[in-house]
Amino acid sequence: MLTDQRTADAFANSWNNLPAGSVYTRDQFTDWMSPLTAADVAGRQVLELGCGNGSQMLHLLDWKPAFVEGVDLGDAILSACKNLAGRADENWKITKSDMTTFCGPGHDLVYSIGVLHHLDCPKDGFDAVIRNVKPGGRFHCWVYAEEGNGVIIKLVDPLRKITSHLPWWLTKYGVATPLAVPFFLYAKTVAALAGISGVEKLPLYQYCCWISNRDFRFFRHVAFDQLVTPQTVYINKATIESWLAGHADIDQHSTYIIMRNGNSWKFGGKRKEA
Ligand SMILES: C[S@@+](CC[C@H](N)C(=O)[O-])C[C@H]1O[C@@H](n2cnc3c(N)ncnc32)[C@H](O)[C@@H]1O
């Protein structure tokens, strides 16, 4: 819990120093949620665990849920409330809480994007996702993969262990900004060369093709997010398989694990009917 609070405080420095609105494009949101679509959200009670500044919720509201609640442990909820207050919809709520102990009334859909790998105990976060799904409801998570992240694990993770102790502004402007320059140039070059035989073997090839559509500020946001957090783990497929297979409340015929951009996992399924 102590580590999670430090992590949430670090992320609040990231989220509360961004321009208003979602940091993600509509396409990014749709891709993160896939295989779920608007039809899985329309008219449903939805919960996001670890909602940050509400960037995913802003898009999700366009899918017309009956209601969406966002939960976050940090002061990022201040930005989330501001962002969501800018919308005409009133079918949302932001709650400040530790997701690992959060216990709601049971939602039709619970999702958690980019959070479990930052928790002191990721499995506790996964259990919280399932606990908050009502019988027959769905869940959907996204985490950093151990697979495909060799370069990040070798180069960025050791640096993160130092930068996460620095003042956030020093990490953002003194480390993340200069590092985002070669990252930006590499991704744009890889994407420009896509299609040439052998280029797909370059590190982070698929990820570069995905992120190269965004401008420099998004690269810096990603670099800062990587470097500001005191806690990150990279989760392998076998671990996710064991979480899914080992949970008595999950309908084992409903589960999926999908690699995203060659270096992360989307996974989900349904909770058993009562
Ligand atoms: C990388 S951000 C992801 C935010 C959002 N899901 C998104 O996709 O933009 C991770 C978020 O998890 C939150 N967080 C970390 N530990 C938490 C915990 N134990 N309970 C609730 N939120 C937590 C952080 O405060 C942070 O806002």
The ligand as an SDF file (V2000), in Angstrom:
LIG
                    3D

 27 29  0  0  0  0  0  0  0  0999 V2000
   -0.2660    4.6790  -16.0800 C   0  0  0  0  0  0  0  0  0  0  0  0
   -1.5770    5.3550  -15.1600 S   0  0  0  0  0  0  0  0  0  0  0  0
   -2.9640    4.7720  -16.1360 C   0  0  0  0  0  0  0  0  0  0  0  0
   -4.1630    5.6880  -16.0580 C   0  0  0  0  0  0  0  0  0  0  0  0
   -5.3070    5.3410  -16.9970 C   0  0  0  0  0  0  0  0  0  0  0  0
   -5.8120    4.0270  -16.7780 N   0  0  0  0  0  0  0  0  0  0  0  0
   -4.8970    5.5070  -18.4400 C   0  0  0  0  0  0  0  0  0  0  0  0
   -4.9070    4.5200  -19.2020 O   0  0  0  0  0  0  0  0  0  0  0  0
   -4.6000    6.6330  -18.8460 O   0  0  0  0  0  0  0  0  0  0  0  0
   -1.6900    4.3750  -13.6890 C   0  0  0  0  0  0  0  0  0  0  0  0
   -2.6620    4.9440  -12.6630 C   0  0  0  0  0  0  0  0  0  0  0  0
   -2.8640    3.9690  -11.6250 O   0  0  0  0  0  0  0  0  0  0  0  0
   -3.0320    4.6700  -10.4000 C   0  0  0  0  0  0  0  0  0  0  0  0
   -2.7750    3.7640   -9.2840 N   0  0  0  0  0  0  0  0  0  0  0  0
   -1.5900    3.2280   -8.8950 C   0  0  0  0  0  0  0  0  0  0  0  0
   -1.7770    2.4240   -7.8260 N   0  0  0  0  0  0  0  0  0  0  0  0
   -3.1140    2.4460   -7.5530 C   0  0  0  0  0  0  0  0  0  0  0  0
   -3.9260    1.8120   -6.5790 C   0  0  0  0  0  0  0  0  0  0  0  0
   -3.4280    0.9600   -5.6500 N   0  0  0  0  0  0  0  0  0  0  0  0
   -5.2580    2.0690   -6.5750 N   0  0  0  0  0  0  0  0  0  0  0  0
   -5.7930    2.9190   -7.4980 C   0  0  0  0  0  0  0  0  0  0  0  0
   -5.0690    3.5460   -8.4480 N   0  0  0  0  0  0  0  0  0  0  0  0
   -3.7410    3.3130   -8.4790 C   0  0  0  0  0  0  0  0  0  0  0  0
   -2.0520    5.8150  -10.5080 C   0  0  0  0  0  0  0  0  0  0  0  0
   -2.3870    6.8580   -9.6230 O   0  0  0  0  0  0  0  0  0  0  0  0
   -2.1790    6.2020  -11.9860 C   0  0  0  0  0  0  0  0  0  0  0  0
   -3.0930    7.2490  -12.1780 O   0  0  0  0  0  0  0  0  0  0  0  0
  1  2  1  0
  2  3  1  0
  2 10  1  0
  3  4  1  0
  4  5  1  0
  5  6  1  0
  5  7  1  0
  7  8  2  0
  7  9  1  0
 10 11  1  0
 11 12  1  0
 11 26  1  0
 12 13  1  0
 13 14  1  0
 13 24  1  0
 14 15  1  0
 14 23  1  0
 15 16  2  0
 16 17  1  0
 17 18  1  0
 17 23  2  0
 18 19  1  0
 18 20  2  0
 20 21  1  0
 21 22  2  0
 22 23  1  0
 24 25  1  0
 24 26  1  0
 26 27  1  0
M  CHG  2   2   1   9  -1
M  END
$$$$
